[in-house]
Amino acid sequence: MSHPYQYVVLKCVPRVDRGECLNVGVVLFSQSAGFLGAACHVDAERLRAFAPEVDVEAVIASLAVVDDVCAGTDGGGRPRLATSGKRFGWLSAPRSTVIQPSGVHGGTAEDPAAELAALLDRLVR
């Protein structure tokens, strides 16, 4: 059975005023499959070449928060959101921080977890 899904690409925007970005992850949500997950990949060498002033460890820590929100972990500045749909809504909301989501895109997949891995390979790596 094919499941509809929505996803956002997570972008590292070291200087928000310039708007330049490097893709560092993907968040995928499929309500019908009961799936919300994130996959991230930070190529530290590439990121430092792109933005020498960026704190790579802070970027990685921010992406770990995305994983926590997907899993429903709250506290420590993480929101308390009861459903995966609300968590995806929070993760996909526009923001002016170093980690920003793209617009929401959609598709269908038999296996949302495999589709998440494929999107990471196609859009980030």
VOMI-788388 format. One line per field, with one value per residue (C-alpha): residue in three letters; y, x, z. Coordinates in steps of 0.001 Angstrom, whole numbers. Layout:
BEGIN
code	c(ALA / ...)
v	c(Y / ...)
u	c(X / ...)
w	c(Z / ...)
END
This chain:
BEGIN
code	c(MET / SER / HIS / PRO / TYR / GLN / TYR / VAL / VAL / LEU / LYS / CYS / VAL / PRO / ARG / VAL / ASP / ARG / GLY / GLU / CYS / LEU / ASN / VAL / GLY / VAL / VAL / LEU / PHE / SER / GLN / SER / ALA / GLY / PHE / LEU / GLY / ALA / ALA / CYS / HIS / VAL / ASP / ALA / GLU / ARG / LEU / ARG / ALA / PHE / ALA / PRO / GLU / VAL / ASP / VAL / GLU / ALA / VAL / ILE / ALA / SER / LEU / ALA / VAL / VAL / ASP / ASP / VAL / CYS / ALA / GLY / THR / ASP / GLY / GLY / GLY / ARG / PRO / ARG / LEU / ALA / THR / SER / GLY / LYS / ARG / PHE / GLY / TRP / LEU / SER / ALA / PRO / ARG / SER / THR / VAL / ILE / GLN / PRO / SER / GLY / VAL / HIS / GLY / GLY / THR / ALA / GLU / ASP / PRO / ALA / ALA / GLU / LEU / ALA / ALA / LEU / LEU / ASP / ARG / LEU / VAL / ARG)
v	c(0 / 3406 / 6083 / 9822 / 11837 / 15355 / 16361 / 19364 / 19745 / 21104 / 23826 / 25261 / 29031 / 30325 / 33968 / 34530 / 38003 / 36450 / 33604 / 31177 / 27597 / 24052 / 21122 / 19075 / 16918 / 15847 / 15411 / 13145 / 12714 / 10166 / 10232 / 7106 / 5126 / 6585 / 7737 / 10861 / 10747 / 12818 / 11902 / 14252 / 14370 / 17107 / 17081 / 19158 / 19843 / 21026 / 23132 / 24806 / 25511 / 27041 / 29059 / 29103 / 30891 / 28277 / 26278 / 22753 / 21226 / 23642 / 22657 / 18979 / 19716 / 21566 / 18598 / 16310 / 18420 / 17714 / 13973 / 14474 / 16367 / 13623 / 11077 / 13162 / 14016 / 17308 / 19463 / 21347 / 23883 / 21224 / 21738 / 19415 / 18361 / 15386 / 14161 / 13514 / 15843 / 18719 / 17899 / 17964 / 21278 / 22733 / 21379 / 22637 / 26142 / 28942 / 30370 / 32697 / 30479 / 28671 / 25534 / 26308 / 24077 / 24360 / 24604 / 21469 / 18964 / 15756 / 12351 / 8753 / 5739 / 2142 / 2462 / 5970 / 5089 / 3925 / 7041 / 9204 / 7537 / 8016 / 11708 / 12178 / 10644 / 12669 / 16050 / 16217 / 13919)
u	c(0 / 1324 / 1230 / 1050 / 3721 / 5002 / 8607 / 10848 / 14537 / 16533 / 18925 / 21890 / 21805 / 24933 / 24182 / 20460 / 21001 / 22612 / 20117 / 22755 / 22255 / 23546 / 21125 / 21768 / 18676 / 15148 / 12030 / 9298 / 5762 / 3185 / -7 / -1449 / 1728 / 2087 / 5599 / 7551 / 11305 / 14357 / 17567 / 20525 / 24023 / 26539 / 29660 / 31804 / 34522 / 32014 / 30153 / 33363 / 34371 / 30926 / 30917 / 34220 / 32631 / 29895 / 29893 / 29574 / 28970 / 26073 / 24565 / 24811 / 23247 / 20356 / 19726 / 19684 / 16805 / 14938 / 15364 / 14074 / 11002 / 10251 / 10429 / 8138 / 10848 / 10044 / 11725 / 14986 / 13482 / 11739 / 7999 / 5403 / 3350 / 1015 / 754 / 3226 / 1214 / 1673 / 5385 / 5771 / 3902 / 6308 / 9374 / 8168 / 7218 / 9332 / 11977 / 14981 / 17607 / 20705 / 18616 / 15606 / 13040 / 12259 / 8713 / 6624 / 6761 / 4793 / 4748 / 3734 / 5756 / 5201 / 7903 / 8240 / 11485 / 13104 / 11797 / 13366 / 16735 / 16336 / 15482 / 18541 / 20755 / 19170 / 18853 / 21604 / 24564)
w	c(0 / -942 / 1757 / 1082 / 2859 / 3343 / 3825 / 4379 / 3671 / 6613 / 5525 / 7390 / 6904 / 8679 / 7857 / 7798 / 6311 / 3192 / 2784 / 1493 / 2598 / 2596 / 2895 / 6055 / 6578 / 5757 / 7924 / 6546 / 7897 / 6768 / 8809 / 7177 / 7930 / 11426 / 10560 / 11512 / 11129 / 10413 / 8649 / 8778 / 7385 / 8154 / 6024 / 8405 / 5818 / 3224 / 5803 / 6986 / 3363 / 2785 / 6013 / 7932 / 10899 / 11456 / 14682 / 13265 / 16693 / 17296 / 13934 / 14876 / 18287 / 16620 / 14345 / 17395 / 18725 / 15480 / 16144 / 19696 / 18494 / 15942 / 18769 / 20996 / 23533 / 25236 / 27859 / 27653 / 25259 / 23171 / 22712 / 24222 / 21210 / 21577 / 17986 / 15206 / 12963 / 15411 / 15744 / 11946 / 11861 / 14417 / 12579 / 9195 / 10390 / 8885 / 11205 / 11134 / 12721 / 11505 / 10804 / 8606 / 6885 / 3204 / 2008 / 2421 / -436 / -890 / -2458 / -1911 / -819 / 216 / 2897 / 4389 / 6223 / 2968 / 1220 / 3943 / 3315 / -449 / -11 / 2223 / -458 / -3265 / -1549 / 1091 / 420)
END
